[in-house]
Amino acid sequence: MRAAAAPMGELVPALVLLGITAVWGATFLIIQTALTDSGPLYFQTLRYVVATVCLVAVSGRHLLGVTRLELFVGLATGVAVAVANGMQAVALQWIPSSTSAFLTALYVPLVPIGQWLFMRERPGNVALVGIAMAFVGMALLAGPDALDVEAGRGQILTIASTFIIAFEIVAIGAYARRMDPRRVSAVQLVTVAVLTFGAMGVAGEGIPDHTPLLLACAGGLGVATVAIHVAMYWAQRRLSPTRATLIYAMEPVWAGLIGRAVGERLPLAGLVGAALIVGSIAINALRFRRRP
């Protein structure tokens, strides 16, 4: 009976993270739609202000008593999320949402590298093969569009954001069991909102008209963001960083399906590249299944 207890104990957190990936998959298209009425930085600011207000309303006094560790991790991951989300939102002005999602999935093979550097957990040979497959897939997915100034700029920004996302996942996994998910999420959300709003002045981005489309997109993602952040910290207290990342890797699959439903198409080389990225995820999953 004990042998079956561990998998069942991980089933609910795994299903929670799987649900998060479905929401994330839709996020790319929602952001791309909202950018018709708003600049990328203001949209992210509005989204995280809504998320912060929702979390405070739901959690109330429970947010009091933030520890130093929760403050440190919340600030560090908040900076990471602000920068990564800003990069992705700007990049979505030049590349399709499905391409952005598959490139973002590169954080899956990057997380084992992050664990190696920061948690002294060296990736095995199978993980290294998966990493190589992912980078080949990235090159194929980028294709000749990488030579185009605007498309290449969007791909570079998206790829850079994946390194930051990998750092965030490793940081959460390293400290999650010692933190309260709601308090650290509150610190992170406030950090993202403040930094993104401050970046608007640097980028020269103004405040747009609050159209119904903009409010609907920002409000919906804001509410979803609260649920996602709290669920991530709760679930990653019960799953390893790399195992959680393998579940997160379903995100580009959802995004690809949604993108295809609205008319986006990848060329043959892009499909092969996307398949290699998903294959790298599957190889790492096999490694976990064979681990004692």
N, C-alpha and C positions, 0 to 999 in steps of 0.2 A: 504493500500500500504506500509506503514511503516513497518508492521510486516514481509513482504516478503523481505524488503530491506537488512536486516542483513544477512540472509542466502545467498542471491545472492552476497553480499559483501564478504562473506567468501568462495564462490565457487572457484574463480580463485586461491587464495592462497592455498586452499586445493588441487586443481588439480596440482598445481606446486609441492607441497610436495609429492603428489602421484607419479609424474614423477621422483622425486629424489629417492624414494624408489626403483623404477625399476632399476635405475642405481646402487644403493647400492647393490641390490640383485645380480647383475652381478659382483660386485667388489670382492667378496670373491673368486670366481673361477678365476678371472683374476690375483689376487695376488698369489693365489696358483700356477697358471701356471708360473708366472714370477719368482717364487722362485726356479725354476729349473735352472735358469741362474744367480741368484743374491741372496745375503743375504737379510734378511727382512729389516734391517735398511737402507742399501744403496738404496734398491728399494723405500722405503718411502721417503728418501731424494731426489732422482731423481724426483719422482712424485711431490713433493711439490716445488721443484725448478722450474719445468716446469709450475706449477700452478701460482707461484709468477710472473714469467716472463710474462705469458699470462695476468694476472690481471693488471700489470703495463702497458703493451702495450695497453690494452683496455681502462683503466681508465685515465692514464696520470696524468695531473695536478689536477684532482679531488681528488687524494689521499693526496694532501697537506692539511695542517691545521687539523691534527689529534688532537682530544681533549683528555684531561686526561682520561675521562671515556672510550673512544674508545681504548686508549692505554692500560688501565688497563684490560678491558674485553678481548681485543685481546690477550694480554699476558697470562692471566689466562686460557682462552679457548684454546689458542695455546699449552700451556703446557699439558692441558688435552687431546687434540687431539693427540699430539705427543706420550704421554704415552699409550693411549688407542690403537692407530693404531699400535704402536710397539708391544704391547702385542698380538693383534689379528694376526699380520703378523707372529710373532714367533710361535704362537699356531697353525697356519695353516700348519705347518710342521708336525703335529702329529694327527690332526683331520680333517674330511671331511669339505668342505666348507658349506654344508647344515647344519651340526651340529653346526658349528660356528655361522651361521646366526640365528638359533633358540635360541641359548644361548645368543647371543647379544640382542635379542628381550626382554630380561628380563629388559632392561632399561625402558620399558613401565610401569610396575607397580612400578618401583623405582622412577620415576619422581614425582608422587604424594607425596611420602615420602620426596623427596627433597624440594618440595614446602612447605610442612609442616614445615620442619626444617629451611629453609632459607627465605620463604615468608609468614610464619605464616598462611598458608591455609591448615587446617586439612583435610585429606581425609575422605570421608564418609564411611559408613559401606559397601556399594557396592564396593567401591574401595579396601577396605581391603580384601574382598572376592576374588577380582581379583588378588590381591597380593599373597594371599595364594595359589590360583590355579596356578599362574605362578611358584612359588617355587616348588610345587609338580611336575609340568611339567618339571622343570629343573632337578629334581632328577631322573625322569623316562627317560628323554632324555640322561642323563649322563650314566645311567644303569651300568652294571658290568664293562664297560670300565673305569669307574672312579677309579677302583682298579689297572688298568694297569698304570705303571709308566709314560710312554710317553703320552698316551691318557689322563690320569688324569691330567698331567701337562698342556696339551693343554686346557682342559676344565676349569681348575682353572684360567689360564691366561685370557681366554675369559670372564669368569664370572666377574673377577676383573675389566676388561675393561668396562663392562656394568655400573658399579657404576660410573666410570669416565665420561662415555657418558651421564649418567643421570645428573650429575653435570653440564656438558656443556649446555645441553638443558635448564635446569632451569636458568642458568646464562644468556643465550641469551634471554629467555623469560622475565626475570626480568628487563633487560636494553634495549631491542631491540628498543623500541619506542624513545629512546633518543640518538640513534647512527646512523651514516651513514653506510649502509651495506658494501659498497666497502672499506671504510677506515678501518673499524674494521676487515674485511676479510683479507686485506693486512697485517695488524699487525699479525693476527693469522697465516697466511700462512708462513710468514717469520720466526715466532717463531718456527713453526713445523719443517721447513727445517733446521734451525740452530741447534735445540736441537737433532734432529734425526741424523744429521751428526756428532755432538759431541759425541753422544752415541756409534757411530761405534768404536771409539778408546777404549772406556771402555769395549765394548763387544769383542774387538779383531777381528772385521769384516773388511775385506779388500775391495778394489774396484774391482769389477769383470770386465770381458770383456763386452763391450757394444754390445751385440748381437742384431740382428733385433727384436727378440722376446721381449727382455728386453726393448728396446727403444719404441716399439709399445705399450706395456702394460703401461709403465711409462708415455709416452706421451699422450696416450688416457685418462688415469685416471687423469693426470695433468690437461688437458683441462676440463674434467668433474668436477674436484674438484673446479675449479674457479666458474663454473656455479652453482654448488651445494651450495657453501658457500654464495655467493651473494643471491641466491634464498632463502636459509634458513633464512637469516636475514630479507630479504624483506617480506617473508610470515609470519614470526613469529612476525612481527610488527602488524599483522592483526588477529592473532590467539593466543589463550592462550597456555602456554607451554604444558599442559597435552593434550589439543585437538590436537596440532601439533604432539605430541608423538603417539597418537592413529593412525594417518596417517602414521607416520614413521614405525609403527608396521607391515605394509605390506611388509617391507623389507625381513623378513624370508620366506614369502610366495613366493616372486619372486625367492629368492635364492634356496628354496626347489624345485621349478619347474625347474630352470636351472640345479641344481645338478642332479635331476632325469633324465633330458634330456641327461646328459653326463654319466649316469650309476651309480650314487650314490644311495644307498638304505638305508633306516632306518629300524631297526627291529620293531616289533609290539609295544613293550614298548616305543620305541623312537617316533613312530607315535602318540601314546596316549599322551606322554609328549608334543610333538609339538602341538597337538590339544588343550591341556589344556592351553598352553601359548597363542595360538591364541584366545581361549575362554575367557581368562582373559582380552584380548584386547576388545573383543566384549562386555563383561559386562561393562567395563568402557565406551564404546561407548554408550551403553544403558543409562548409568547414565547421559551422556551429553545430550542425546535426551530428557530426562525427566526433565532436569533442566529448570526452568522458564527463 
